[in-house]
Amino acid sequence: MYKGIALSVVSSCMFAGLYYYATLLAPLNGEEVFAWRMLLTLPCVTLFMLIGREWKHVVALFARLRQTPWLILGLCCSSALLGTQQWLFLWAPLNGRGLQVSLGYFLLPLSMLLIGRVFYRERLSTLQKAAGLAAALGVAHELYQVGGFSWEALLVALGFPLYFVLRSKLGTAHLGGLWFDMLLTLPFVVWFIVAQQSTTNHFAQAPSLFLMVVVLAVISAAAFMCYTVASRILSFSLFGLLGYVEPVLMVAVALLIGEQIQTHEWLTYIPIWLAVGLLVLDGMRHMRGGLEPLRDVA
């Protein structure tokens, strides 16, 4: 268990580190950073899967595609959802929108809770209901203050649940599905690189960028590896609780690079953070039940 906890925390630290690392890749813009990350991470993930004997999931998906060619449409939608989130993750800190994206990550477990209740008829515990009420207060304040949440926060809070539900429906909630999601982004990734005419000049002016984008890919692949291994070791509840480490670190990074929580925003953040705390307490209570460890979570 301790190994799994360590790997989960390390993966969160590396993902948050990528949040900051993206700001060091100037003059590359968000699209360029995203493109180089996806282009170079795929070979690293492929190597990891080959070494870890996970390639069977990719082979199985190829076999399914031969039997049901329409599956490619679902995979394209899944890939588009993942690619959009990965782009936003690296675009936000470069454009002063890191806090908005981190708020989306805090809202994510709450939106998952709501989807589970509405669409899957899952019963909510008392603490989960209290968390939902606290989050509703934060949402209501934000709606009153500015008329709605930023599109960045909504894209994370609504886009990721849709991605998870789609992968579950397609039967691709494993490393093979993740590999296909990354593979199908390559045409757009290459287009981003080719279309940015200034990219060549950027690398010519700063040769160190060649090494830095490789490091970006290695960190990204290592984070995915740690995340996946931890998901196989830890119980579902504990793994879910440790997932809250990342948005906390993302807020710290956003503040570190100069963003500020405005006075009127505290009444949005505090209730949502309280809701997250209540979910943590609820998860700790259920964790004693000894749930089975996760399997094949990408």
C-alpha positions in Angstrom: 0.0 0.0 0.0 2.8 2.5 0.9 4.4 1.9 -2.5 1.0 2.8 -4.2 0.6 5.9 -2.0 4.1 7.0 -2.9 3.5 6.5 -6.6 0.2 8.3 -6.6 1.7 11.3 -4.8 4.7 11.3 -7.1 2.4 11.2 -10.2 0.4 14.2 -8.8 3.6 16.1 -8.2 4.9 15.4 -11.7 1.6 16.5 -13.3 1.6 19.7 -11.2 5.3 20.0 -12.2 4.3 19.9 -15.8 1.9 22.7 -15.1 4.9 24.9 -14.0 7.3 23.4 -16.5 5.2 24.6 -19.4 5.9 28.2 -18.4 9.6 27.5 -18.9 9.2 26.6 -22.5 8.8 30.1 -23.8 8.6 31.3 -26.6 6.6 28.1 -27.4 2.9 28.8 -27.1 0.3 26.5 -25.5 -0.5 24.7 -28.8 3.2 24.0 -29.5 3.9 22.7 -26.0 0.8 20.5 -26.2 1.8 19.1 -29.6 5.4 18.3 -28.6 4.2 16.7 -25.4 1.8 14.4 -27.2 4.1 13.6 -30.0 7.0 12.5 -27.8 5.0 11.0 -25.0 3.4 8.3 -27.1 6.7 6.5 -27.9 7.5 6.6 -24.1 4.1 5.1 -23.2 4.5 2.5 -26.0 7.8 1.4 -24.5 6.3 1.2 -21.0 3.5 -1.0 -22.3 5.9 -3.3 -24.1 8.1 -3.6 -21.1 5.2 -4.0 -18.7 3.5 -6.6 -21.0 0.5 -4.3 -21.4 0.5 -4.4 -25.2 -2.2 -7.1 -25.2 -4.8 -4.4 -24.7 -3.7 -2.7 -27.9 -3.8 -6.0 -29.8 -7.3 -6.7 -28.4 -8.6 -3.3 -29.5 -7.2 -3.8 -33.0 -9.1 -7.1 -33.1 -12.3 -5.4 -32.0 -11.9 -2.8 -34.7 -11.6 -5.5 -37.4 -14.9 -7.0 -36.1 -16.8 -3.7 -35.5 -15.2 -0.9 -37.6 -17.8 1.6 -36.3 -15.8 1.5 -33.0 -13.4 3.9 -34.6 -16.0 6.7 -34.3 -16.2 6.2 -30.6 -12.4 6.1 -30.3 -12.2 9.4 -32.2 -14.6 11.0 -29.8 -12.7 9.7 -26.8 -9.4 10.9 -28.3 -10.9 14.3 -29.0 -12.0 14.6 -25.4 -8.6 13.6 -24.0 -6.7 15.8 -26.4 -8.8 18.8 -25.5 -8.1 18.3 -21.8 -4.3 17.8 -22.4 -4.2 21.0 -24.5 -6.1 23.0 -21.9 -3.8 21.7 -19.1 -0.7 23.2 -20.8 -2.4 26.2 -22.4 -3.8 27.5 -19.1 -0.7 28.4 -17.1 0.8 30.0 -20.2 -2.2 32.3 -20.5 -2.9 33.3 -16.9 -5.8 30.8 -16.6 -4.3 28.3 -14.2 -6.6 29.1 -11.3 -9.7 28.6 -13.5 -8.5 25.2 -14.6 -7.6 24.2 -11.1 -11.1 25.1 -10.0 -12.4 22.8 -12.7 -10.3 20.0 -11.2 -11.8 20.7 -7.8 -15.3 20.6 -9.3 -14.6 17.4 -11.1 -15.2 14.9 -8.3 -18.4 16.8 -7.5 -19.7 16.6 -11.0 -18.8 12.9 -11.0 -20.9 12.6 -7.9 -23.8 14.3 -9.5 -23.6 12.2 -12.7 -23.5 9.0 -10.5 -26.6 10.1 -8.7 -28.6 11.2 -11.7 -27.6 8.7 -14.4 -26.6 5.6 -12.4 -29.0 6.1 -9.4 -26.2 5.8 -6.9 -27.2 6.5 -3.4 -25.4 9.4 -1.6 -24.2 9.3 1.9 -24.9 12.1 4.4 -21.4 13.5 3.9 -21.8 13.3 0.1 -25.0 15.2 0.4 -23.4 17.8 2.6 -20.5 18.1 0.1 -23.0 18.6 -2.7 -24.7 21.4 -0.7 -21.4 23.1 0.0 -20.4 22.9 -3.6 -23.9 24.3 -4.6 -23.2 27.3 -2.4 -19.9 28.0 -4.2 -21.6 27.5 -7.6 -24.4 29.8 -6.6 -22.0 32.5 -5.6 -20.0 32.3 -8.8 -23.3 32.5 -10.8 -24.4 35.5 -8.8 -21.0 37.2 -9.0 -20.1 36.8 -12.7 -23.1 35.0 -14.2 -21.3 31.6 -14.6 -18.1 29.7 -14.4 -15.2 30.2 -16.8 -15.3 28.0 -19.8 -12.0 26.5 -18.7 -13.5 25.3 -15.4 -16.6 24.0 -17.1 -14.5 22.2 -19.8 -12.7 20.2 -17.1 -15.6 19.6 -14.8 -17.9 18.4 -17.6 -15.5 17.1 -20.2 -13.6 14.6 -18.0 -16.8 12.9 -16.7 -18.0 12.6 -20.3 -14.6 11.1 -21.2 -14.8 8.5 -18.4 -18.4 7.6 -19.2 -17.6 7.2 -23.0 -14.6 5.0 -22.3 -16.7 2.8 -20.0 -19.4 2.5 -22.7 -16.8 1.6 -25.3 -15.0 -0.9 -23.1 -11.7 1.0 -23.5 -11.0 2.0 -19.8 -7.5 0.5 -19.9 -4.0 1.4 -21.1 -4.9 0.1 -24.6 -7.7 2.7 -24.8 -5.3 5.4 -23.6 -2.8 4.4 -26.2 -5.4 4.7 -29.0 -6.6 8.1 -27.6 -3.1 9.4 -27.8 -2.5 7.8 -31.3 -5.5 9.4 -32.8 -4.4 12.9 -31.7 -1.3 12.6 -33.8 -2.7 14.2 -37.0 -3.8 17.3 -35.1 -0.5 17.3 -33.2 1.5 17.2 -36.4 -0.7 20.0 -37.8 -0.1 22.1 -34.8 3.6 21.8 -35.2 3.6 22.3 -39.0 1.1 25.2 -39.0 3.1 27.1 -36.4 5.6 28.7 -38.8 7.5 30.3 -36.0 8.3 26.9 -34.4 11.5 26.4 -36.4 12.7 29.9 -35.5 12.0 29.2 -31.8 14.2 26.1 -31.8 16.9 27.9 -33.9 17.0 30.8 -31.4 16.9 28.5 -28.3 18.5 25.1 -29.1 18.0 24.1 -25.4 14.3 23.7 -26.3 15.1 20.4 -28.0 16.2 18.9 -24.7 13.5 20.6 -22.8 10.6 19.2 -24.9 12.2 15.7 -24.5 12.3 16.2 -20.7 8.6 17.3 -21.0 7.7 14.0 -22.6 9.7 11.9 -20.2 8.1 13.6 -17.2 4.7 13.2 -18.8 5.2 9.5 -19.5 6.7 8.8 -16.1 3.6 10.5 -14.5 1.3 8.3 -16.5 3.3 5.2 -15.5 3.2 6.1 -11.8 -0.5 6.9 -12.0 -1.3 3.5 -13.7 0.8 1.4 -11.3 -0.7 3.2 -8.3 -4.2 2.5 -9.6 -3.4 -1.2 -9.6 -2.1 -1.3 -6.1 -4.5 0.9 -4.2 -8.1 0.5 -3.3 -10.6 2.6 -5.3 -11.4 4.9 -2.4 -7.8 5.6 -1.4 -6.7 6.2 -5.0 -9.6 8.6 -5.4 -8.7 10.5 -2.3 -5.1 10.9 -3.3 -6.4 12.4 -6.6 -7.2 15.6 -4.7 -3.4 16.2 -4.2 -3.1 17.4 -7.9 -5.5 20.3 -7.9 -4.1 21.5 -4.6 -0.7 21.6 -6.2 -2.1 23.2 -9.3 -3.4 26.1 -7.2 0.0 26.5 -5.6 1.7 26.6 -9.0 -0.9 29.1 -10.3 -0.1 31.4 -7.4 3.6 30.8 -7.8 3.5 32.0 -11.4 1.8 35.2 -10.4 -2.0 34.5 -10.5 -4.1 35.7 -7.6 -7.4 34.7 -6.0 -9.5 37.9 -6.1 -11.4 38.9 -3.0 -14.8 38.2 -4.5 -13.6 34.7 -5.5 -13.0 33.4 -2.0 -16.8 32.7 -1.5 -16.6 30.5 -4.5 -13.4 28.6 -3.6 -14.0 28.1 0.1 -17.3 26.2 -0.2 -15.9 24.1 -3.0 -12.8 23.3 -1.0 -15.1 22.5 2.0 -17.0 20.1 -0.3 -13.8 18.4 -1.3 -12.8 18.0 2.4 -16.2 16.4 3.1 -15.7 14.0 0.2 -12.2 13.1 1.6 -13.8 12.4 5.0 -16.5 10.2 3.4 -13.9 8.3 1.4 -11.8 7.7 4.5 -14.8 6.3 6.2 -15.6 3.9 3.4 -11.9 3.0 2.9 -12.0 0.9 6.0 -14.3 -1.5 4.1 -11.3 -2.9 2.2 -12.4 -2.4 -1.4 -10.7 -4.3 -4.1 -7.8 -2.6 -5.9 -8.4 -0.9 -9.2 -7.7 -2.9 -12.4 -6.7 -1.5 -15.8 -7.3 2.1 -15.0 -5.6 4.4 -17.5 
